[in-house]
């Protein structure tokens, strides 16, 4: 028999390297305390950056209002009209960020199983049922404001309060339905619906399991498929309306810079909101004690972080920065005019001094 000669000694390591890589991938794909803590730490860092940026935007808003009212820049009052809604948007983002921190396993590790379940239910109800719809509706109202008449639009004193009331009112149905899913959903799982029991992942808000190596119990907040489906319906309606609204705004915008800013605002909402729903829906395909579940949940979180951060930059920070730059330019022009007036007065006084001796001599 002819034996196959090994021309390259490295070929001996090829089967071993394949087995090693397969074992490594299997270890990574299986859930471990390390992978959970890595995602939790990265989430906390991103949330901290988002909250810090929101606080900077709030401080910039109040500083801008102070400059407008104290230096009597009446012509810039239009840009400060929706300041209450802008600050409300930032507060909603901070509230959402705190909810994302509370759901983390690293934060809830010391809690009892019952308390962890309560925290996960509250997270689903408040973040998915109230805060996220409020955030996206706030974006819609801020985009729709320039299309209204001047006297009833953002310059109206009642516009800010009325808009905030409408945002809360329109989010109440979503909140009520999410409460029903969280509270009544487990009963549907026990009882048969249409002759079959509802799968566990349709209504489950928490999953607990024991780590064999660490000899410890871990509880993970999960996303009920019914809650994700409701959020998907909301996202479908919102993106459809926002597409029509964006096309109306783009027809009115002539400036290329403003057109680019509108595209920058529409892109994250139209793309990353459906992506969040998609990733949350895919998370039910993997067990909560696997790496892919954490990866899908983190990608859904990352989609909204990018979306909300870009919206704060476009809706709050950039308009204020542009107006403050305009105020600074007007201040410099005013100082230049005062300087020129002072020079003219000095020249006139010098000429009068020179002409006085001549008249006395005459």
C-alpha positions as CSV (number, residue, x, y, z in Angstrom):
1,X,0.0,0.0,0.0
2,X,1.1,3.5,-0.8
3,X,1.1,5.8,2.1
4,X,0.3,9.4,1.6
5,X,3.3,11.5,2.4
6,X,2.9,14.6,4.4
7,X,4.7,17.3,2.5
8,X,4.2,20.1,5.1
9,X,4.6,19.3,8.8
10,X,2.0,22.0,9.6
11,X,-0.7,19.8,8.2
12,X,-0.4,17.7,11.3
13,X,-1.7,20.6,13.3
14,X,-4.6,21.3,11.0
15,X,-7.2,18.7,12.5
16,X,-6.1,19.7,16.0
17,X,-6.5,23.4,15.2
18,X,-10.0,22.8,13.8
19,X,-11.0,20.9,16.9
20,X,-9.6,23.6,19.2
21,X,-11.5,26.3,17.3
22,X,-14.7,24.4,17.5
23,X,-14.3,23.8,21.2
24,X,-13.6,27.5,21.7
25,X,-16.6,28.6,19.7
26,X,-18.8,26.2,21.6
27,X,-17.6,27.6,24.9
28,X,-18.3,31.1,23.6
29,X,-21.7,30.3,22.4
30,X,-22.7,28.7,25.7
31,X,-23.7,31.2,28.3
32,X,-21.1,32.1,31.0
33,X,-20.8,34.6,33.7
34,X,-18.0,36.3,31.9
35,X,-20.0,37.0,28.7
36,X,-22.9,38.3,30.7
37,X,-20.7,40.7,32.7
38,X,-18.9,41.9,29.5
39,X,-22.2,42.9,27.9
40,X,-23.4,44.5,31.1
41,X,-20.3,46.6,31.6
42,X,-20.4,47.8,28.0
43,X,-24.1,48.6,28.4
44,X,-23.4,50.6,31.5
45,X,-20.6,52.6,29.8
46,X,-22.8,53.4,26.8
47,X,-25.7,54.4,29.0
48,X,-23.4,56.7,31.0
49,X,-22.2,58.4,27.9
50,X,-25.8,58.9,26.7
51,X,-26.9,60.3,30.0
52,X,-23.9,62.6,30.2
53,X,-24.7,63.9,26.7
54,X,-28.3,64.4,27.7
55,X,-27.3,66.5,30.7
56,X,-25.0,68.6,28.5
57,X,-27.9,69.2,26.1
58,X,-30.1,70.3,29.1
59,X,-27.4,72.7,30.4
60,X,-26.9,74.1,26.9
61,X,-30.7,74.6,26.5
62,X,-30.9,76.6,29.7
63,X,-27.8,78.6,28.9
64,X,-29.3,79.5,25.5
65,X,-32.6,80.6,27.1
66,X,-30.6,82.7,29.5
67,X,-28.7,84.4,26.6
68,X,-31.9,85.0,24.6
69,X,-33.9,86.6,27.4
70,X,-31.1,88.6,29.0
71,X,-29.6,90.0,25.8
72,X,-33.0,90.6,24.1
73,X,-32.5,88.5,21.0
74,X,-36.2,88.5,20.1
75,X,-35.7,87.3,16.6
76,X,-34.2,84.0,17.9
77,X,-37.2,83.2,20.1
78,X,-38.6,80.9,17.4
79,X,-35.7,78.5,17.8
80,X,-36.3,78.3,21.6
81,X,-40.1,77.7,21.2
82,X,-40.1,73.9,21.7
83,X,-37.6,73.9,24.6
84,X,-39.9,72.2,27.0
85,X,-40.5,69.3,24.6
86,X,-36.8,69.1,23.8
87,X,-36.0,68.8,27.5
88,X,-38.8,66.3,27.9
89,X,-37.3,64.2,25.1
90,X,-33.9,64.2,26.9
91,X,-35.6,63.3,30.2
92,X,-37.3,60.4,28.5
93,X,-33.9,59.2,27.1
94,X,-32.4,59.4,30.6
95,X,-35.4,57.4,32.0
96,X,-35.0,54.8,29.3
97,X,-31.3,54.6,30.0
98,X,-31.9,53.9,33.7
99,X,-34.4,51.2,32.8
100,X,-31.7,49.6,30.6
101,X,-29.4,49.5,33.6
102,X,-31.9,48.1,36.0
103,X,-32.6,45.1,33.7
104,X,-28.9,44.0,33.8
105,X,-28.1,40.8,35.5
106,X,-25.0,42.5,37.1
107,X,-27.3,45.0,38.9
108,X,-30.0,42.5,40.0
109,X,-27.6,39.8,41.1
110,X,-28.2,40.4,44.8
111,X,-32.0,40.5,44.5
112,X,-34.2,37.6,45.3
113,X,-35.9,35.7,42.5
114,X,-39.3,37.2,43.2
115,X,-37.9,40.8,43.3
116,X,-35.9,40.1,40.1
117,X,-39.2,39.0,38.4
118,X,-40.9,42.2,39.6
119,X,-38.1,44.3,38.2
120,X,-38.2,42.6,34.8
121,X,-41.9,43.0,34.6
122,X,-41.7,46.7,35.4
123,X,-38.9,47.1,32.9
124,X,-41.0,45.6,30.1
125,X,-44.1,47.7,31.0
126,X,-42.3,51.0,31.4
127,X,-39.6,50.9,28.8
128,X,-41.4,49.0,26.0
129,X,-44.9,50.1,26.9
130,X,-44.4,53.7,27.8
131,X,-40.9,55.3,27.5
132,X,-40.0,54.1,24.0
133,X,-43.4,55.1,22.5
134,X,-43.1,58.5,24.2
135,X,-39.6,59.0,22.8
136,X,-40.7,58.3,19.2
137,X,-43.9,60.3,19.4
138,X,-41.9,63.2,20.7
139,X,-39.7,63.0,17.6
140,X,-42.8,63.0,15.5
141,X,-44.3,66.1,17.2
142,X,-41.0,68.0,16.9
143,X,-40.9,67.2,13.2
144,X,-44.5,68.1,12.7
145,X,-44.2,71.5,14.5
146,X,-42.7,73.5,11.6
147,X,-45.6,72.5,9.4
148,X,-48.2,74.2,11.6
149,X,-49.2,77.8,11.4
150,X,-47.0,80.3,13.1
151,X,-49.6,81.5,15.6
152,X,-50.6,78.0,16.8
153,X,-47.2,76.3,16.3
154,X,-44.1,76.2,18.5
155,X,-44.3,79.9,19.3
156,X,-47.6,79.4,21.0
157,X,-47.4,79.3,24.8
158,X,-49.9,76.4,24.9
159,X,-48.1,74.3,22.3
160,X,-45.5,72.8,24.6
161,X,-48.0,71.8,27.4
162,X,-50.6,70.6,24.9
163,X,-48.0,68.6,22.9
164,X,-46.7,67.0,26.1
165,X,-50.2,66.0,27.1
166,X,-50.9,64.5,23.7
167,X,-47.7,62.4,23.9
168,X,-48.7,61.0,27.2
169,X,-52.3,60.4,26.1
170,X,-51.3,58.6,22.9
171,X,-48.9,56.3,24.8
172,X,-51.5,55.2,27.3
173,X,-53.1,52.5,25.0
174,X,-49.7,50.9,24.5
175,X,-49.0,51.0,28.2
176,X,-52.3,49.3,29.1
177,X,-51.8,46.6,26.5
178,X,-48.3,45.9,27.8
179,X,-49.6,45.7,31.3
180,X,-52.2,43.1,30.2
181,X,-49.5,41.1,28.4
182,X,-47.3,41.0,31.5
183,X,-50.1,40.4,34.0
184,X,-52.5,38.2,32.1
185,X,-50.0,36.5,29.8
186,X,-48.8,33.9,32.4
187,X,-52.5,32.8,32.8
188,X,-52.7,32.3,29.0
189,X,-49.6,30.1,29.2
190,X,-51.3,27.8,31.8
191,X,-54.6,27.6,30.0
192,X,-55.1,26.3,26.5
193,X,-55.7,28.9,23.8
194,X,-57.4,27.4,20.7
195,X,-56.8,23.9,22.1
196,X,-53.1,24.5,22.6
197,X,-50.9,25.9,25.3
198,X,-49.2,29.1,24.6
199,X,-45.4,28.7,24.3
200,X,-43.4,29.9,27.3
201,X,-41.5,32.6,25.3
202,X,-44.7,34.4,24.3
203,X,-45.2,35.8,27.9
204,X,-42.1,35.1,29.8
205,X,-40.3,38.1,31.4
206,X,-37.6,36.3,33.3
207,X,-35.5,33.1,33.1
208,X,-33.4,31.7,35.9
209,X,-30.8,29.0,35.7
210,X,-27.8,27.7,37.7
211,X,-24.2,28.0,36.6
212,X,-22.6,24.6,37.0
213,X,-19.0,25.9,37.4
214,X,-19.7,29.0,39.4
215,X,-22.4,27.2,41.5
216,X,-24.6,30.2,41.4
217,X,-28.1,31.2,40.2
218,X,-28.6,33.8,37.5
219,X,-31.8,35.5,36.5
220,X,-32.1,37.2,33.1
221,X,-34.8,39.5,31.9
222,X,-36.4,38.2,28.7
223,X,-38.6,39.9,26.2
224,X,-42.1,38.3,25.7
225,X,-42.8,37.7,22.1
226,X,-46.3,39.3,22.5
227,X,-44.7,42.5,23.8
228,X,-42.3,42.5,20.9
229,X,-45.1,42.0,18.4
230,X,-47.0,44.9,19.9
231,X,-43.9,47.1,19.7
232,X,-43.6,45.9,16.1
233,X,-47.1,47.1,15.2
234,X,-46.3,50.4,16.8
235,X,-43.1,50.7,14.8
236,X,-44.9,49.9,11.6
237,X,-47.5,52.6,12.1
238,X,-44.9,55.1,13.3
239,X,-42.4,54.5,10.5
240,X,-45.2,54.8,7.9
241,X,-46.5,58.1,9.2
242,X,-42.9,59.4,9.6
243,X,-42.1,58.5,6.0
244,X,-45.1,60.6,4.8
245,X,-44.2,63.4,7.2
246,X,-40.6,63.4,6.1
247,X,-41.5,63.6,2.5
248,X,-43.7,66.7,3.2
249,X,-40.8,68.4,5.1
250,X,-38.3,67.6,2.4
251,X,-40.5,69.3,-0.2
252,X,-40.5,72.5,1.9
253,X,-36.7,72.5,2.7
254,X,-34.6,74.4,0.2
255,X,-31.3,74.7,2.1
256,X,-29.0,71.7,1.6
257,X,-27.8,71.8,5.1
258,X,-31.3,71.5,6.5
259,X,-32.1,68.8,4.1
260,X,-29.1,66.8,5.2
261,X,-30.2,67.4,8.8
262,X,-33.7,66.1,8.1
263,X,-32.2,62.9,6.5
264,X,-30.0,62.5,9.5
265,X,-33.0,62.6,11.8
266,X,-35.2,60.3,9.7
267,X,-32.6,57.6,9.0
268,X,-32.1,56.4,12.6
269,X,-35.9,56.2,13.4
270,X,-36.9,54.5,10.1
271,X,-34.0,52.0,10.3
272,X,-33.1,51.3,13.9
273,X,-36.6,51.1,15.4
274,X,-37.5,48.1,13.1
275,X,-34.0,46.7,13.7
276,X,-34.6,46.7,17.4
277,X,-37.9,44.9,17.0
278,X,-36.2,42.4,14.7
279,X,-33.4,41.7,17.2
280,X,-35.8,41.3,20.1
281,X,-37.9,38.9,18.0
282,X,-34.8,36.8,17.1
283,X,-33.8,36.6,20.8
284,X,-36.6,34.0,21.4
285,X,-34.9,31.6,19.0
286,X,-32.0,31.2,21.5
287,X,-32.1,30.1,25.1
288,X,-31.5,32.9,27.6
289,X,-28.4,31.0,28.9
290,X,-26.7,31.1,25.5
291,X,-24.5,33.8,24.0
292,X,-26.7,34.5,21.0
293,X,-29.5,35.7,23.3
294,X,-27.2,38.2,24.9
295,X,-25.9,39.3,21.5
296,X,-29.4,39.9,20.1
297,X,-30.5,41.8,23.1
298,X,-27.3,43.9,23.1
299,X,-27.8,44.7,19.3
300,X,-31.4,45.8,20.0
301,X,-30.1,48.1,22.8
302,X,-27.3,49.4,20.6
303,X,-29.8,50.3,17.9
304,X,-31.8,52.5,20.2
305,X,-28.7,54.0,21.8
306,X,-27.5,55.1,18.3
307,X,-31.0,56.3,17.4
308,X,-31.6,58.4,20.5
309,X,-28.1,59.8,20.6
310,X,-28.3,60.9,17.0
311,X,-31.8,62.4,17.6
312,X,-30.6,64.4,20.6
313,X,-27.7,65.7,18.5
314,X,-30.0,66.7,15.6
315,X,-33.0,67.9,17.5
316,X,-31.4,69.6,20.6
317,X,-27.7,70.1,20.4
318,X,-27.2,71.3,16.8
319,X,-30.0,73.9,16.8
320,X,-28.7,75.3,20.1
321,X,-25.1,75.3,18.9
322,X,-26.1,77.1,15.7
323,X,-28.1,79.7,17.6
324,X,-25.3,80.3,20.1
325,X,-22.8,80.7,17.2
326,X,-25.2,83.3,15.7
327,X,-25.5,85.1,19.1
328,X,-21.7,85.1,19.4
329,X,-21.4,86.5,15.9
330,X,-23.9,89.3,16.6
331,X,-22.1,90.1,19.9
332,X,-18.8,90.4,18.0
333,X,-20.5,92.6,15.4
334,X,-22.0,94.8,18.1
335,X,-18.6,95.2,19.8
336,X,-17.0,96.1,16.4
337,X,-19.7,98.7,15.9
338,X,-19.1,100.2,19.3
339,X,-15.4,100.2,18.7
340,X,-15.8,102.0,15.4
341,X,-18.2,104.5,17.0
342,X,-15.7,105.2,19.8
343,X,-12.9,105.7,17.2
344,X,-15.1,108.1,15.3
345,X,-15.9,110.1,18.5
346,X,-12.2,110.2,19.3
347,X,-11.3,111.5,15.8
348,X,-14.0,114.1,16.1
349,X,-12.8,115.3,19.4
350,X,-9.2,115.5,18.1
351,X,-10.3,117.5,15.1
352,X,-12.3,119.9,17.4
353,X,-9.2,120.3,19.6
354,X,-7.1,121.1,16.6
355,X,-9.6,123.6,15.2
356,X,-10.0,125.5,18.5
357,X,-6.6,127.2,18.6
358,X,-6.9,128.3,15.0
359,X,-10.2,130.0,15.7
360,X,-8.7,131.7,18.8
361,X,-5.8,132.9,16.7
362,X,-8.0,134.4,14.1
